[in-house]
């Protein structure tokens, strides 16, 4: 039986018939009617200038909807389809973790033994941090092993690509720092792509197989993830369907994408459909269905918080019966995220071929949750007023760094709005509803900015939907938009850098540093790993804040100095908090 009859070629001379068949034949791939979600996605893509987006929706433990939008390659105008491949970035960690857990199920490795028991080609370097507690697979998968290196920059197509051991040792041509233990294993949570790279080496040494081959046999093949691979030089049959990545300013990533030898941490190529199959596989394991990829016991361990709402390979949110596991990912030119309920068979995956800080991936997930009635899931707020056009120069004056819970809340200028981020993570869009007020698109709060008698912004005023009001003092103008300036006090900058080096190490030097306040000495005595390997400080400017009631580590702050911070392959900013006595009482790294 034919689902669609074959067209009568004689009829194709009629314009209406031609158009009808074009519409039918072009629509066969998705068979999805236009609806509220469809309208929302298209509007967001136009507003945010997103090249391409692909999604898959899970309901009742099955993939019920897949759809592509826009273009996988703008130059050729090749459309995104459900079979278009995207780079998953850190979402790779969730899939890679299951591969390692399968080896645990087979008794070939264990979660809680010294990782060096299984490593042959390379060993975790011993240090004072590993005397009492060793690095374990559980620690590597849960980011609690105290292992360094947050993420990896990738390598342009055609560049020299390091071996995995060169990455682990941080030697040429690797572009990342050596992977070391920089805190006692189990003492805290610190996101570490380096930890997953150690796990990748464990898999290689235990199985004797390449990581892509092992993952194909252990995870991708059994879950029928036909359009997925950890291969970094894509096979021709997959490269043909791969999306081109675009950076934040809309330019194509050189070579279309980057190469990531750190495959477990960032190397998966996949589609939303395949990632949805992966999420369903975990859901099946959690309910103990026969033939599941891993045991119910280990699946339960995956969604049990180890520290900081992170399980084994996945982030966790909410509580049963609404417990969800998820992961987000970003590499050059690609953003992605999946979320799935531990019970109930609900979930979704969204992937885009651009880096976009206004959070379209999370927004589309919220729109999906709203349309498909996900229980206890965040949803988009309804705008109280229409969006208005506000002069970009005027909005740029509101951009800056604000003191939010003793941490840096950054407000930066977007395309037609302000974008809020906290500790480097996207929070919300501030949409202008008047010349003076902004509406937080996701949470529905209202924001305005207080000015002094000279019209200088001194605080952000945040009014919740229930009327509760919060005022967050301004610390500094937009650090990333500011330019490097002549340093008026090079000796002070040198002193600051010296103290930051001491703070990075911790110990007795911190207690003896006369440049630190007593509160800072106490708070920073154990060191600060995010300052390790600090390079140059480039002066940006100064903000006088004695009238803003900012207190850090028990001391009132008189002024804040802003610098460009160069640290290895990290390039961001740092704020230095000084008291009236010109003592350093705190610092904030601004990603």
MIBAGU-180956 format. One record per residue (C-alpha): x, z, y; residue in three letters. Coordinates in steps of 0.2 Angstrom, whole numbers, plus 5000, padded with zeros to 4 digits. Layout:
<atoms>
{{X,Z,Y},'ALA'}
...
</atoms>
This chain:
<atoms>
{{5000,5000,5000},'UNK'}
{{5006,4996,5017},'UNK'}
{{5005,5009,5031},'UNK'}
{{5005,4996,5044},'UNK'}
{{5000,4978,5041},'UNK'}
{{5012,4964,5045},'UNK'}
{{5009,4955,5061},'UNK'}
{{5002,4938,5061},'UNK'}
{{5016,4927,5070},'UNK'}
{{5003,4915,5077},'UNK'}
{{4995,4929,5086},'UNK'}
{{5011,4934,5095},'UNK'}
{{5008,4921,5108},'UNK'}
{{4995,4932,5116},'UNK'}
{{5003,4943,5129},'UNK'}
{{4992,4958,5125},'UNK'}
{{4996,4957,5107},'UNK'}
{{5014,4956,5110},'UNK'}
{{5014,4971,5120},'UNK'}
{{5003,4980,5107},'UNK'}
{{5015,4977,5093},'UNK'}
{{5030,4981,5104},'UNK'}
{{5022,4998,5107},'UNK'}
{{5018,5001,5088},'UNK'}
{{5035,4996,5082},'UNK'}
{{5045,5006,5095},'UNK'}
{{5034,5021,5091},'UNK'}
{{5037,5021,5072},'UNK'}
{{5052,5033,5073},'UNK'}
{{5044,5048,5080},'UNK'}
{{5025,5046,5079},'UNK'}
{{5023,5060,5091},'UNK'}
{{5009,5059,5104},'UNK'}
{{5013,5063,5122},'UNK'}
{{5008,5081,5126},'UNK'}
{{5012,5095,5137},'UNK'}
{{5029,5098,5129},'UNK'}
{{5033,5080,5130},'UNK'}
{{5029,5079,5149},'UNK'}
{{5039,5095,5152},'UNK'}
{{5055,5088,5144},'UNK'}
{{5054,5072,5153},'UNK'}
{{5051,5080,5170},'UNK'}
{{5066,5092,5167},'UNK'}
{{5077,5077,5162},'UNK'}
{{5073,5068,5177},'UNK'}
{{5075,5083,5188},'UNK'}
{{5092,5088,5180},'UNK'}
{{5098,5070,5177},'UNK'}
{{5100,5074,5158},'UNK'}
{{5106,5058,5149},'UNK'}
{{5099,5062,5132},'UNK'}
{{5090,5076,5123},'UNK'}
{{5085,5078,5105},'UNK'}
{{5074,5091,5097},'UNK'}
{{5067,5097,5080},'UNK'}
{{5053,5110,5078},'UNK'}
{{5050,5121,5063},'UNK'}
{{5033,5127,5058},'UNK'}
{{5027,5135,5041},'UNK'}
{{5045,5133,5035},'UNK'}
{{5046,5114,5037},'UNK'}
{{5052,5102,5050},'UNK'}
{{5035,5096,5058},'UNK'}
{{5042,5087,5073},'UNK'}
{{5058,5077,5078},'UNK'}
{{5060,5068,5094},'UNK'}
{{5073,5060,5105},'UNK'}
{{5073,5057,5124},'UNK'}
{{5084,5047,5135},'UNK'}
{{5100,5038,5131},'UNK'}
{{5114,5043,5119},'UNK'}
{{5125,5031,5129},'UNK'}
{{5120,5027,5147},'UNK'}
{{5131,5011,5149},'UNK'}
{{5123,5003,5134},'UNK'}
{{5106,5011,5137},'UNK'}
{{5106,5015,5118},'UNK'}
{{5091,5027,5115},'UNK'}
{{5092,5044,5108},'UNK'}
{{5083,5045,5091},'UNK'}
{{5081,5059,5078},'UNK'}
{{5096,5053,5069},'UNK'}
{{5108,5053,5084},'UNK'}
{{5123,5065,5081},'UNK'}
{{5128,5078,5094},'UNK'}
{{5143,5089,5094},'UNK'}
{{5137,5107,5091},'UNK'}
{{5151,5117,5099},'UNK'}
{{5150,5135,5095},'UNK'}
{{5134,5133,5085},'UNK'}
{{5146,5127,5072},'UNK'}
{{5150,5145,5069},'UNK'}
{{5133,5149,5061},'UNK'}
{{5135,5135,5048},'UNK'}
{{5153,5138,5045},'UNK'}
{{5149,5157,5042},'UNK'}
{{5137,5152,5028},'UNK'}
{{5151,5142,5019},'UNK'}
{{5162,5158,5020},'UNK'}
{{5148,5169,5013},'UNK'}
{{5145,5157,4999},'UNK'}
{{5163,5161,4993},'UNK'}
{{5159,5179,4995},'UNK'}
{{5144,5176,4983},'UNK'}
{{5155,5168,4971},'UNK'}
{{5167,5183,4971},'UNK'}
{{5182,5172,4977},'UNK'}
{{5184,5183,4993},'UNK'}
{{5176,5199,5000},'UNK'}
{{5169,5204,5016},'UNK'}
{{5178,5220,5019},'UNK'}
{{5196,5217,5011},'UNK'}
{{5211,5214,5022},'UNK'}
{{5210,5195,5027},'UNK'}
{{5229,5193,5023},'UNK'}
{{5224,5196,5005},'UNK'}
{{5217,5178,5005},'UNK'}
{{5228,5170,5017},'UNK'}
{{5243,5160,5011},'UNK'}
{{5249,5147,5023},'UNK'}
{{5248,5159,5038},'UNK'}
{{5246,5178,5040},'UNK'}
{{5237,5188,5053},'UNK'}
{{5251,5196,5063},'UNK'}
{{5253,5214,5061},'UNK'}
{{5253,5225,5076},'UNK'}
{{5250,5243,5082},'UNK'}
{{5231,5238,5082},'UNK'}
{{5231,5235,5063},'UNK'}
{{5240,5250,5057},'UNK'}
{{5224,5260,5053},'UNK'}
{{5211,5246,5051},'UNK'}
{{5214,5228,5045},'UNK'}
{{5206,5212,5050},'UNK'}
{{5192,5208,5038},'UNK'}
{{5181,5193,5035},'UNK'}
{{5166,5204,5041},'UNK'}
{{5176,5207,5057},'UNK'}
{{5180,5188,5059},'UNK'}
{{5162,5183,5057},'UNK'}
{{5155,5196,5068},'UNK'}
{{5168,5195,5082},'UNK'}
{{5173,5213,5079},'UNK'}
{{5190,5210,5072},'UNK'}
{{5199,5212,5089},'UNK'}
{{5206,5194,5087},'UNK'}
{{5211,5184,5103},'UNK'}
{{5206,5167,5110},'UNK'}
{{5188,5165,5116},'UNK'}
{{5186,5146,5114},'UNK'}
{{5196,5130,5113},'UNK'}
{{5197,5116,5126},'UNK'}
{{5198,5101,5113},'UNK'}
{{5209,5086,5113},'UNK'}
{{5205,5069,5121},'UNK'}
{{5204,5054,5109},'UNK'}
{{5221,5047,5107},'UNK'}
{{5230,5063,5111},'UNK'}
{{5241,5072,5099},'UNK'}
{{5230,5084,5089},'UNK'}
{{5239,5100,5082},'UNK'}
{{5237,5106,5064},'UNK'}
{{5227,5122,5061},'UNK'}
{{5243,5132,5059},'UNK'}
{{5250,5126,5076},'UNK'}
{{5233,5131,5083},'UNK'}
{{5235,5148,5075},'UNK'}
{{5252,5150,5082},'UNK'}
{{5248,5143,5099},'UNK'}
{{5263,5130,5098},'UNK'}
{{5264,5113,5105},'UNK'}
{{5254,5102,5104},'UNK'}
{{5241,5116,5104},'UNK'}
{{5233,5119,5121},'UNK'}
{{5227,5137,5117},'UNK'}
{{5236,5154,5116},'UNK'}
{{5242,5161,5099},'UNK'}
{{5229,5170,5089},'UNK'}
{{5233,5188,5089},'UNK'}
{{5225,5205,5086},'UNK'}
{{5223,5213,5103},'UNK'}
{{5212,5227,5099},'UNK'}
{{5209,5239,5084},'UNK'}
{{5198,5230,5072},'UNK'}
{{5180,5237,5072},'UNK'}
{{5183,5246,5088},'UNK'}
{{5172,5234,5098},'UNK'}
{{5164,5217,5100},'UNK'}
{{5173,5202,5108},'UNK'}
{{5168,5184,5106},'UNK'}
{{5182,5175,5097},'UNK'}
{{5183,5157,5092},'UNK'}
{{5201,5162,5086},'UNK'}
{{5193,5173,5073},'UNK'}
{{5183,5159,5066},'UNK'}
{{5199,5148,5066},'UNK'}
{{5207,5162,5055},'UNK'}
{{5192,5161,5044},'UNK'}
{{5194,5142,5042},'UNK'}
{{5212,5145,5036},'UNK'}
{{5206,5157,5023},'UNK'}
{{5194,5144,5016},'UNK'}
{{5208,5131,5015},'UNK'}
{{5220,5143,5006},'UNK'}
{{5206,5150,4994},'UNK'}
{{5198,5133,4990},'UNK'}
{{5213,5121,4992},'UNK'}
{{5201,5109,5000},'UNK'}
{{5200,5102,5017},'UNK'}
{{5187,5111,5028},'UNK'}
{{5175,5096,5030},'UNK'}
{{5175,5093,5011},'UNK'}
{{5172,5111,5007},'UNK'}
{{5158,5112,5019},'UNK'}
{{5150,5096,5013},'UNK'}
{{5150,5102,4995},'UNK'}
{{5145,5120,4999},'UNK'}
{{5133,5119,5013},'UNK'}
{{5129,5101,5021},'UNK'}
{{5126,5093,5004},'UNK'}
{{5115,5106,4996},'UNK'}
{{5104,5107,5012},'UNK'}
{{5102,5088,5013},'UNK'}
{{5111,5088,5030},'UNK'}
{{5114,5069,5029},'UNK'}
{{5119,5066,5047},'UNK'}
{{5131,5080,5048},'UNK'}
{{5150,5082,5046},'UNK'}
{{5165,5093,5051},'UNK'}
{{5176,5078,5051},'UNK'}
{{5184,5076,5068},'UNK'}
{{5188,5058,5067},'UNK'}
{{5170,5052,5063},'UNK'}
{{5167,5040,5049},'UNK'}
{{5162,5023,5056},'UNK'}
{{5144,5025,5049},'UNK'}
{{5142,5041,5058},'UNK'}
{{5151,5036,5074},'UNK'}
{{5139,5022,5077},'UNK'}
{{5125,5034,5079},'UNK'}
{{5135,5047,5089},'UNK'}
{{5130,5052,5107},'UNK'}
{{5142,5050,5121},'UNK'}
{{5146,5066,5130},'UNK'}
{{5144,5068,5149},'UNK'}
{{5152,5082,5160},'UNK'}
{{5143,5092,5174},'UNK'}
{{5145,5079,5187},'UNK'}
{{5138,5065,5176},'UNK'}
{{5154,5056,5172},'UNK'}
{{5157,5051,5154},'UNK'}
{{5169,5062,5144},'UNK'}
{{5186,5052,5141},'UNK'}
{{5185,5044,5125},'UNK'}
{{5166,5048,5123},'UNK'}
{{5170,5065,5116},'UNK'}
{{5184,5077,5112},'UNK'}
{{5193,5082,5095},'UNK'}
{{5192,5100,5089},'UNK'}
{{5203,5104,5075},'UNK'}
{{5196,5122,5076},'UNK'}
{{5182,5115,5065},'UNK'}
{{5174,5132,5060},'UNK'}
{{5173,5137,5078},'UNK'}
{{5167,5121,5086},'UNK'}
{{5169,5106,5075},'UNK'}
{{5152,5102,5068},'UNK'}
{{5144,5085,5072},'UNK'}
{{5125,5086,5068},'UNK'}
{{5107,5082,5073},'UNK'}
{{5093,5094,5077},'UNK'}
{{5084,5089,5061},'UNK'}
{{5099,5094,5051},'UNK'}
{{5101,5110,5060},'UNK'}
{{5083,5114,5057},'UNK'}
{{5086,5111,5039},'UNK'}
{{5100,5124,5040},'UNK'}
{{5089,5137,5049},'UNK'}
{{5076,5134,5035},'UNK'}
{{5089,5137,5022},'UNK'}
{{5093,5154,5029},'UNK'}
{{5074,5158,5031},'UNK'}
{{5073,5153,5012},'UNK'}
{{5088,5164,5007},'UNK'}
{{5080,5179,5017},'UNK'}
{{5064,5178,5007},'UNK'}
{{5074,5176,4991},'UNK'}
{{5067,5159,4986},'UNK'}
{{5075,5152,4970},'UNK'}
{{5089,5140,4973},'UNK'}
{{5094,5147,4990},'UNK'}
{{5111,5143,4997},'UNK'}
{{5117,5161,4998},'UNK'}
{{5110,5177,4990},'UNK'}
{{5096,5187,4998},'UNK'}
{{5108,5201,5000},'UNK'}
{{5121,5191,5010},'UNK'}
{{5107,5183,5020},'UNK'}
{{5101,5200,5025},'UNK'}
{{5119,5204,5030},'UNK'}
{{5119,5189,5041},'UNK'}
{{5104,5195,5051},'UNK'}
{{5109,5214,5052},'UNK'}
{{5118,5218,5068},'UNK'}
{{5136,5223,5066},'UNK'}
{{5139,5226,5085},'UNK'}
{{5132,5219,5101},'UNK'}
{{5117,5211,5093},'UNK'}
{{5128,5199,5083},'UNK'}
{{5126,5198,5064},'UNK'}
{{5137,5187,5053},'UNK'}
{{5138,5170,5062},'UNK'}
{{5122,5172,5072},'UNK'}
{{5116,5181,5087},'UNK'}
{{5101,5192,5085},'UNK'}
{{5086,5196,5096},'UNK'}
{{5070,5207,5095},'UNK'}
{{5065,5217,5080},'UNK'}
{{5055,5214,5064},'UNK'}
{{5042,5206,5062},'UNK'}
{{5049,5196,5077},'UNK'}
{{5067,5196,5073},'UNK'}
{{5076,5180,5077},'UNK'}
{{5093,5173,5073},'UNK'}
{{5101,5160,5085},'UNK'}
{{5117,5152,5091},'UNK'}
{{5121,5142,5107},'UNK'}
{{5135,5130,5108},'UNK'}
{{5145,5121,5122},'UNK'}
{{5160,5109,5121},'UNK'}
{{5165,5095,5133},'UNK'}
{{5150,5084,5136},'UNK'}
{{5137,5093,5124},'UNK'}
{{5126,5108,5125},'UNK'}
{{5115,5115,5110},'UNK'}
{{5105,5129,5103},'UNK'}
{{5094,5134,5088},'UNK'}
{{5083,5148,5086},'UNK'}
{{5073,5153,5070},'UNK'}
{{5062,5168,5065},'UNK'}
{{5069,5178,5050},'UNK'}
{{5051,5178,5044},'UNK'}
{{5036,5167,5047},'UNK'}
{{5045,5150,5046},'UNK'}
{{5046,5146,5065},'UNK'}
{{5060,5139,5075},'UNK'}
{{5067,5124,5084},'UNK'}
{{5084,5115,5089},'UNK'}
{{5088,5107,5105},'UNK'}
{{5104,5097,5109},'UNK'}
{{5109,5087,5124},'UNK'}
{{5124,5076,5128},'UNK'}
{{5129,5084,5144},'UNK'}
{{5135,5101,5151},'UNK'}
{{5121,5107,5162},'UNK'}
{{5122,5125,5169},'UNK'}
{{5103,5125,5174},'UNK'}
{{5099,5129,5156},'UNK'}
{{5088,5115,5151},'UNK'}
{{5091,5119,5132},'UNK'}
{{5084,5136,5134},'UNK'}
{{5070,5130,5145},'UNK'}
{{5064,5118,5132},'UNK'}
{{5065,5131,5118},'UNK'}
{{5054,5142,5129},'UNK'}
{{5042,5127,5131},'UNK'}
{{5042,5124,5113},'UNK'}
{{5038,5143,5110},'UNK'}
{{5024,5142,5122},'UNK'}
{{5016,5126,5114},'UNK'}
{{5018,5132,5096},'UNK'}
{{5012,5150,5100},'UNK'}
{{5028,5159,5095},'UNK'}
{{5025,5178,5094},'UNK'}
{{5034,5189,5107},'UNK'}
{{5045,5175,5113},'UNK'}
{{5049,5172,5132},'UNK'}
{{5039,5159,5141},'UNK'}
{{5041,5150,5157},'UNK'}
{{5033,5158,5172},'UNK'}
{{5019,5149,5182},'UNK'}
{{5025,5144,5200},'UNK'}
{{5015,5153,5213},'UNK'}
{{5018,5139,5226},'UNK'}
{{5024,5121,5226},'UNK'}
{{5043,5118,5227},'UNK'}
{{5048,5114,5245},'UNK'}
{{5064,5105,5251},'UNK'}
{{5077,5116,5258},'UNK'}
{{5092,5110,5267},'UNK'}
{{5107,5111,5256},'UNK'}
{{5118,5117,5269},'UNK'}
{{5106,5132,5272},'UNK'}
{{5105,5135,5253},'UNK'}
{{5124,5135,5252},'UNK'}
{{5125,5150,5263},'UNK'}
{{5115,5160,5251},'UNK'}
{{5127,5156,5237},'UNK'}
{{5139,5169,5232},'UNK'}
{{5144,5184,5221},'UNK'}
{{5132,5199,5221},'UNK'}
{{5135,5216,5214},'UNK'}
{{5123,5217,5199},'UNK'}
{{5125,5233,5188},'UNK'}
{{5143,5234,5193},'UNK'}
{{5146,5216,5187},'UNK'}
{{5147,5199,5196},'UNK'}
{{5130,5190,5198},'UNK'}
{{5135,5172,5204},'UNK'}
{{5122,5162,5214},'UNK'}
{{5128,5144,5215},'UNK'}
{{5121,5128,5223},'UNK'}
{{5112,5116,5211},'UNK'}
{{5104,5099,5214},'UNK'}
{{5089,5106,5223},'UNK'}
{{5089,5124,5219},'UNK'}
{{5101,5139,5217},'UNK'}
{{5107,5144,5200},'UNK'}
{{5110,5162,5194},'UNK'}
{{5123,5167,5181},'UNK'}
{{5129,5184,5176},'UNK'}
{{5146,5187,5168},'UNK'}
{{5147,5168,5166},'UNK'}
{{5130,5166,5157},'UNK'}
{{5116,5156,5164},'UNK'}
{{5101,5167,5170},'UNK'}
{{5089,5157,5179},'UNK'}
{{5085,5144,5193},'UNK'}
{{5080,5150,5210},'UNK'}
{{5067,5137,5216},'UNK'}
{{5063,5137,5234},'UNK'}
{{5045,5140,5238},'UNK'}
{{5049,5142,5257},'UNK'}
{{5064,5142,5268},'UNK'}
{{5067,5160,5265},'UNK'}
{{5060,5164,5247},'UNK'}
{{5065,5158,5230},'UNK'}
{{5055,5159,5214},'UNK'}
{{5065,5163,5197},'UNK'}
{{5058,5149,5186},'UNK'}
{{5059,5158,5169},'UNK'}
{{5055,5177,5173},'UNK'}
{{5044,5174,5188},'UNK'}
{{5053,5186,5200},'UNK'}
{{5054,5182,5219},'UNK'}
{{5071,5182,5228},'UNK'}
{{5076,5182,5246},'UNK'}
{{5093,5186,5255},'UNK'}
{{5096,5199,5268},'UNK'}
{{5106,5195,5283},'UNK'}
{{5115,5206,5297},'UNK'}
{{5113,5204,5315},'UNK'}
{{5126,5189,5315},'UNK'}
{{5115,5180,5302},'UNK'}
{{5128,5183,5288},'UNK'}
{{5121,5186,5271},'UNK'}
{{5124,5204,5265},'UNK'}
{{5112,5206,5250},'UNK'}
{{5101,5198,5238},'UNK'}
{{5083,5206,5237},'UNK'}
{{5075,5204,5220},'UNK'}
{{5056,5208,5218},'UNK'}
{{5049,5209,5201},'UNK'}
{{5032,5203,5196},'UNK'}
{{5026,5221,5196},'UNK'}
{{5032,5224,5213},'UNK'}
{{5048,5233,5209},'UNK'}
{{5061,5229,5222},'UNK'}
{{5080,5229,5219},'UNK'}
{{5094,5225,5232},'UNK'}
{{5111,5219,5226},'UNK'}
{{5125,5219,5239},'UNK'}
{{5135,5203,5242},'UNK'}
{{5153,5204,5236},'UNK'}
{{5159,5187,5241},'UNK'}
{{5154,5170,5245},'UNK'}
{{5153,5156,5232},'UNK'}
{{5171,5158,5224},'UNK'}
{{5171,5141,5215},'UNK'}
{{5166,5132,5231},'UNK'}
{{5178,5140,5242},'UNK'}
{{5195,5132,5245},'UNK'}
{{5212,5140,5243},'UNK'}
{{5218,5147,5260},'UNK'}
{{5235,5153,5267},'UNK'}
{{5238,5170,5260},'UNK'}
{{5240,5183,5275},'UNK'}
{{5248,5196,5264},'UNK'}
{{5259,5189,5251},'UNK'}
{{5266,5206,5247},'UNK'}
{{5249,5214,5244},'UNK'}
{{5245,5199,5232},'UNK'}
{{5261,5202,5223},'UNK'}
{{5257,5220,5221},'UNK'}
{{5239,5216,5215},'UNK'}
{{5246,5204,5202},'UNK'}
{{5259,5217,5196},'UNK'}
{{5245,5230,5194},'UNK'}
{{5234,5218,5184},'UNK'}
{{5248,5215,5172},'UNK'}
{{5250,5234,5169},'UNK'}
{{5231,5235,5167},'UNK'}
{{5231,5221,5154},'UNK'}
{{5243,5232,5143},'UNK'}
{{5235,5249,5146},'UNK'}
{{5244,5265,5142},'UNK'}
{{5254,5277,5152},'UNK'}
{{5259,5263,5165},'UNK'}
{{5241,5263,5171},'UNK'}
{{5241,5282,5173},'UNK'}
{{5257,5281,5183},'UNK'}
{{5252,5266,5194},'UNK'}
{{5250,5273,5212},'UNK'}
{{5241,5258,5217},'UNK'}
{{5226,5262,5207},'UNK'}
{{5212,5275,5211},'UNK'}
{{5209,5290,5199},'UNK'}
{{5193,5282,5193},'UNK'}
{{5201,5265,5189},'UNK'}
{{5215,5274,5180},'UNK'}
{{5203,5283,5169},'UNK'}
{{5192,5267,5166},'UNK'}
{{5206,5255,5163},'UNK'}
{{5218,5266,5153},'UNK'}
{{5215,5257,5137},'UNK'}
{{5219,5240,5144},'UNK'}
{{5210,5225,5148},'UNK'}
{{5212,5210,5136},'UNK'}
{{5203,5198,5148},'UNK'}
{{5219,5200,5159},'UNK'}
{{5231,5196,5145},'UNK'}
{{5243,5181,5150},'UNK'}
{{5238,5182,5168},'UNK'}
{{5246,5168,5178},'UNK'}
{{5246,5164,5196},'UNK'}
{{5234,5171,5209},'UNK'}
{{5229,5159,5224},'UNK'}
{{5222,5168,5239},'UNK'}
{{5204,5162,5244},'UNK'}
{{5198,5174,5256},'UNK'}
{{5192,5192,5261},'UNK'}
{{5175,5200,5263},'UNK'}
{{5173,5216,5272},'UNK'}
{{5159,5226,5263},'UNK'}
{{5161,5244,5270},'UNK'}
{{5143,5243,5276},'UNK'}
{{5136,5238,5259},'UNK'}
{{5137,5255,5249},'UNK'}
{{5147,5247,5235},'UNK'}
{{5155,5260,5224},'UNK'}
{{5167,5255,5209},'UNK'}
{{5174,5268,5197},'UNK'}
{{5169,5282,5209},'UNK'}
{{5176,5275,5225},'UNK'}
{{5168,5267,5240},'UNK'}
{{5174,5249,5242},'UNK'}
{{5180,5244,5259},'UNK'}
{{5184,5225,5256},'UNK'}
{{5184,5212,5242},'UNK'}
{{5198,5200,5240},'UNK'}
{{5195,5183,5231},'UNK'}
{{5208,5173,5221},'UNK'}
{{5209,5158,5210},'UNK'}
{{5215,5165,5193},'UNK'}
{{5225,5154,5182},'UNK'}
{{5227,5162,5164},'UNK'}
{{5233,5151,5150},'UNK'}
{{5219,5137,5149},'UNK'}
{{5207,5148,5158},'UNK'}
{{5204,5143,5176},'UNK'}
{{5191,5154,5186},'UNK'}
{{5191,5167,5199},'UNK'}
{{5194,5185,5201},'UNK'}
{{5188,5198,5214},'UNK'}
{{5199,5213,5218},'UNK'}
{{5190,5229,5225},'UNK'}
{{5200,5239,5237},'UNK'}
{{5196,5256,5245},'UNK'}
{{5198,5261,5263},'UNK'}
{{5216,5267,5258},'UNK'}
{{5219,5250,5251},'UNK'}
{{5219,5256,5233},'UNK'}
{{5213,5245,5219},'UNK'}
{{5198,5253,5211},'UNK'}
{{5191,5238,5201},'UNK'}
{{5191,5219,5197},'UNK'}
{{5179,5206,5192},'UNK'}
{{5183,5190,5183},'UNK'}
{{5171,5176,5188},'UNK'}
{{5169,5162,5175},'UNK'}
</atoms>
